[in-house]
Amino acid sequence: MNQTEIIEIVREAILIALQLGAPVMLIGLVVGVTIALFQALTQIQEITLVFVPKIIAIFLAIFVFFPGMASVLTAFMESLADRMIALN
């Protein structure tokens, strides 16, 4: 295994981490901005109003996107296993 292959594996791992985290983070961002806008419009400054809906939205997003996340991770692990087998 040379340096180019290692860089390629690390690049793939970073892209997969972004691919797995982006949908959940974007949903958390949208819910957070929506709640902040609601708080600004209504003058309600309750701290827990931000966290509870955001946590619920993130858990629901993880629940919905988990099958896709699992298939992406499975494909990546299979490609890593194939590369490890090819080393011998």
N, C-alpha and C positions, 0 to 999 in steps of 0.2 A: 504494500500500500504506500503510495507516494503522497507528497504534499498536496497535489492537485485533487486527489480523491478525498483527502481529509477535509479540505476547504469546501468541496462540493457537498459532502455529508453535513457539515456544519451549516452551510447555506440552506440546505433543504430543511434541517431541523429548525432554524430560525423562521423560515417561511411557514412551516407547519405550525409553529407556536403562534405566529401572527394570525394564521388562518383559523386556528381553533379559538383564540381569544377575542378576535375582532368582533364577531357577532354579539357576543355576550357583553363586551365592553360598550359597543355602540348602543345596545338596548338600555344599558345602565345610564349612558350619557343622555339619551333622548328622554328617559323618564326623569332624570335629575333636572334637566333644563326645563321640562314641562312643569315640574313641581315648583322650581324656582320662579318661573313666570307666574304661576298661580299664586305663590306667596307674595310676589311683588304687586300683583294686581289687587289682592284682597287685604294686604297689610297683615296677614297672619304670619307670625314669626315663630312657629313651633318647630323645635329641632327634630322631634320624632316624625314629623310629617315628611321629612326628606328621606329618612332611612328605611322605614317600613315598606313603602311602595317600591323603592329601588331594590331592596332585598328580595321582595316577592317577584318582581319582574326579572331579576337576574336568575333566581331559582327556576322560574318558568322557562326562561331562555335556555338554560342548561338542560332542562328536561326535554325541551323540544329539539334542540340541536345535538343531543348526545349520540343518537345513532349515526349521524354524519361524522361527528368527531371520532367516534370509535372506528368507523371504516377508514378514515384518513390515517389514524394512528396504526391500525392493523396493516394497511398497505405500506406505510413507512417502515414498520418493524419487519415485515416480510422482505422488503428490499434490503434492509440492513442485514438480515439473516442470510440472504443470498450472497451478499458481498462478503460476509464472514466465511461462508462455506467456500467461496471462490479463492480465499486466501490460502487454503490448505492445498 
